[in-house]
Amino acid sequence: MILTIDSGNTNIVFAVFDNGKLRASWRAANDTRRTADEYGIWLSQLMTLDGIKREEITGAIIASVVPAVVYALRSLCIRYFKVEPLVVGAPNVDVGINILLESPEEAGADRIVNAVAAFAAYGGPLIVLDFGTATTFDVVTKDGDYAGGCIAPGPNLSLEALHMAAAKLPRVAIEPPPKVIATSTVAAIKSGVFWGYIGLVEGLVARIQAEYGAPMKVIATGGLAALFNRHTNVIQHLDPDLTLRGLWQIYERNTRVPA
């Protein structure tokens, strides 16, 4: 079994793959102060509840956009599972796609992993739309190359910034109000952020497709993907396990024994 670790800005998702199939996954808040032992105790207990033994883990791979947690996660793999993890972005890890950026090393690990998984599942050209702390739009060409994209603040980050910067505006949850024209402050915030993000998604997808010059499939993933998918028709595929599957695919690529 393979342990995959997707470390985002807000959460870390741990998952176990058994012969290429997702066996179980667990989510924790990302905290740079948390130690390998804290992760190890927490994860070991959850694995036991799902009938997975630590000694069944034979390999691990990490993708992180928070460099400060990589040491603890790597230590977790070595100390608790007795495996040296692959780390996406390290020179010895082959992701299997060309990164067409001015500075390829700047590409976020999660964005590259998403591109790998999306092209394998859906072919190209395509746009991967990831609703996380940031909302990212990633372009994969017809040949499977990663061609860059856009980054915008995520909906929850926008709501928090609005609350912090404006003394009279309350903190609210992201959800679709029934009308765009609101008659209360809370409803007005919900309307502006939610329908504003629908406009952002539809507008950027249209501009990306026009600039690329060909129809493109749109794949959505991330915590808020399902919510926004229900209110726009620009998304063709909802794939909540995209990043985890991409991690497993990269692990397999780098450990497969040549025939």
C-alpha positions in Angstrom: 0.0 0.0 0.0 1.2 3.5 -0.8 0.7 6.6 1.4 0.1 9.8 -0.5 0.3 13.2 1.3 -1.2 16.4 -0.2 -0.1 19.3 1.9 -2.0 22.5 1.0 -2.1 25.9 2.6 -5.0 25.1 4.8 -5.3 21.3 5.1 -3.2 18.2 4.6 -4.9 15.2 3.1 -3.4 11.7 3.8 -4.6 8.8 1.7 -3.7 5.1 1.2 -3.8 3.5 -2.2 -4.0 -0.3 -2.5 -3.1 -1.6 -6.0 -4.0 1.8 -7.5 -7.4 2.1 -5.7 -8.1 4.7 -3.1 -8.5 2.7 0.2 -9.1 5.6 2.6 -8.3 9.2 3.2 -8.1 11.6 6.1 -7.9 15.4 6.4 -6.1 17.5 9.0 -5.5 21.2 9.4 -2.1 22.3 8.2 0.0 23.6 11.2 3.7 24.2 10.8 4.2 23.6 14.5 2.9 20.1 14.4 5.5 17.4 14.8 6.1 14.1 13.0 5.0 12.3 16.3 1.7 14.2 16.4 1.0 13.3 12.8 2.1 9.7 13.4 -0.2 9.1 16.5 -3.2 10.7 14.8 -2.7 9.0 11.5 -2.0 5.6 13.0 -5.2 5.7 15.0 -7.3 6.6 11.9 -5.6 3.9 9.8 -6.4 1.3 12.5 -10.1 2.3 12.4 -10.1 1.7 8.6 -8.4 -1.7 9.0 -5.0 -0.6 7.7 -1.8 -1.6 9.5 1.3 0.7 9.5 3.5 -2.2 8.3 1.4 -2.6 5.2 2.7 0.8 3.9 5.5 0.1 1.4 6.0 3.5 -0.1 5.0 7.2 0.3 4.9 10.4 -1.8 4.5 14.0 -0.6 3.4 17.1 -2.5 3.5 20.3 -0.4 3.0 24.0 -1.1 4.1 24.7 2.5 7.9 24.1 2.6 8.0 24.4 6.4 6.0 21.1 6.9 8.0 18.9 4.5 10.5 18.0 7.2 7.9 16.8 9.6 6.0 14.8 6.9 9.2 13.2 5.7 10.1 12.3 9.3 6.6 10.8 9.7 7.1 8.5 6.7 10.6 7.4 7.9 9.8 7.0 11.6 6.3 5.5 11.5 6.2 3.7 8.2 9.9 2.9 7.6 9.8 4.3 4.1 11.8 7.2 2.4 9.1 9.3 0.7 9.3 10.8 -2.7 8.8 14.6 -2.7 7.3 16.2 -5.8 9.6 19.0 -6.9 12.8 17.2 -5.9 15.4 16.7 -8.7 15.1 12.9 -8.5 11.3 12.8 -9.0 10.1 12.5 -12.6 6.6 13.9 -13.0 6.3 12.8 -16.6 5.2 16.1 -18.2 6.9 19.1 -19.6 6.5 22.3 -17.6 6.4 25.2 -20.0 7.0 28.0 -17.6 9.7 30.7 -17.6 11.0 29.3 -14.3 9.7 25.7 -14.0 10.8 25.4 -10.4 8.2 28.0 -9.5 5.3 25.6 -10.4 3.3 24.6 -7.3 3.6 20.9 -6.6 -0.2 20.5 -6.3 -0.7 22.2 -9.7 1.7 19.8 -11.4 0.2 16.8 -9.7 -3.3 17.9 -10.8 -2.1 18.3 -14.4 -0.6 14.8 -14.4 -3.8 13.2 -13.1 -6.2 15.2 -15.3 -4.3 14.5 -18.5 -4.2 10.8 -17.7 -7.9 10.6 -17.0 -9.3 13.0 -19.6 -6.7 13.8 -22.2 -6.0 17.3 -23.4 -6.3 20.2 -23.9 -7.9 20.9 -20.6 -8.2 23.4 -17.7 -7.9 22.1 -14.1 -9.9 24.4 -11.8 -8.9 23.8 -8.1 -10.9 25.5 -5.4 -8.6 25.7 -2.4 -7.1 28.4 -0.3 -6.3 29.9 -3.7 -8.5 29.3 -6.8 -6.1 28.1 -9.5 -6.7 27.6 -13.2 -4.1 25.3 -14.8 -3.7 24.7 -18.5 -2.7 21.3 -19.9 -2.0 21.2 -23.7 -3.2 18.5 -26.1 0.2 16.9 -25.7 0.0 16.8 -21.9 2.4 19.7 -21.2 1.7 22.0 -18.3 1.4 25.5 -19.8 0.7 27.7 -16.8 -2.5 29.4 -15.7 -4.0 31.8 -13.3 -4.2 32.2 -9.5 -6.9 34.1 -7.6 -7.7 34.3 -3.9 -10.1 31.5 -2.8 -13.6 32.3 -1.8 -13.0 31.7 1.9 -9.9 33.8 1.8 -11.8 36.6 0.2 -14.5 36.5 2.9 -11.9 36.5 5.6 -10.1 39.5 4.1 -13.4 41.4 3.8 -14.2 40.7 7.4 -10.7 41.7 8.6 -10.5 44.9 6.5 -14.0 46.3 7.1 -15.0 46.8 10.8 -18.7 46.6 10.2 -18.8 43.6 7.9 -19.4 40.2 9.7 -17.7 36.9 9.0 -20.0 34.7 6.9 -19.9 31.3 5.3 -19.7 30.8 1.6 -23.0 29.7 0.2 -25.3 30.7 -2.7 -27.9 33.3 -1.8 -31.3 32.9 -3.6 -31.0 36.4 -5.2 -28.1 38.5 -6.5 -29.8 41.7 -5.2 -29.5 41.4 -1.5 -31.6 43.2 1.2 -29.3 42.6 4.1 -25.6 43.0 4.8 -24.9 39.3 5.3 -26.8 38.4 2.1 -25.0 41.1 0.2 -21.6 39.7 1.2 -22.7 36.2 0.3 -24.1 37.4 -3.1 -21.0 39.4 -3.9 -18.5 36.6 -3.1 -20.5 33.6 -4.4 -21.9 35.1 -7.6 -18.7 37.1 -8.1 -16.7 33.8 -8.1 -19.1 32.3 -10.5 -18.4 35.3 -12.8 -14.7 34.9 -12.2 -14.8 31.2 -13.1 -16.9 31.6 -16.2 -14.9 34.7 -17.3 -11.5 33.2 -16.9 -12.4 29.9 -18.5 -13.8 31.7 -21.5 -10.7 33.9 -21.8 -8.3 30.9 -21.4 -10.1 29.0 -24.1 -10.1 32.0 -26.4 -6.4 32.5 -25.9 -5.6 28.8 -26.3 -7.7 28.8 -29.5 -9.4 25.5 -29.1 -12.2 23.9 -27.0 -10.9 22.6 -23.7 -12.3 20.3 -21.1 -12.7 21.8 -17.6 -12.0 19.6 -14.6 -12.9 20.8 -11.1 -11.4 19.7 -7.8 -10.8 21.0 -4.3 -13.0 21.5 -1.3 -15.5 23.9 -2.8 -15.7 22.4 -6.2 -18.9 20.6 -5.7 -20.7 23.7 -4.4 -19.7 25.9 -7.4 -20.2 23.1 -9.9 -23.9 23.1 -9.1 -24.2 26.7 -10.2 -22.3 26.9 -13.5 -22.2 24.9 -16.7 -18.6 25.5 -17.7 -17.3 22.5 -15.6 -17.5 19.1 -17.4 -16.0 16.9 -14.8 -16.0 17.0 -10.9 -13.0 15.0 -9.6 -12.5 15.4 -5.8 -9.7 12.8 -5.7 -7.7 14.2 -8.6 -4.6 15.3 -6.6 -4.4 12.1 -4.6 -4.6 10.0 -7.8 -1.9 12.2 -9.4 0.4 11.5 -6.5 -0.1 7.8 -6.8 0.5 8.0 -10.6 3.8 9.9 -10.1 4.9 7.4 -7.4 4.2 4.5 -9.8 6.1 6.2 -12.6 9.2 6.6 -10.4 9.2 3.2 -8.8 8.0 1.0 -11.6 10.4 -1.8 -12.4 11.3 -1.8 -16.1 10.1 -4.8 -18.0 
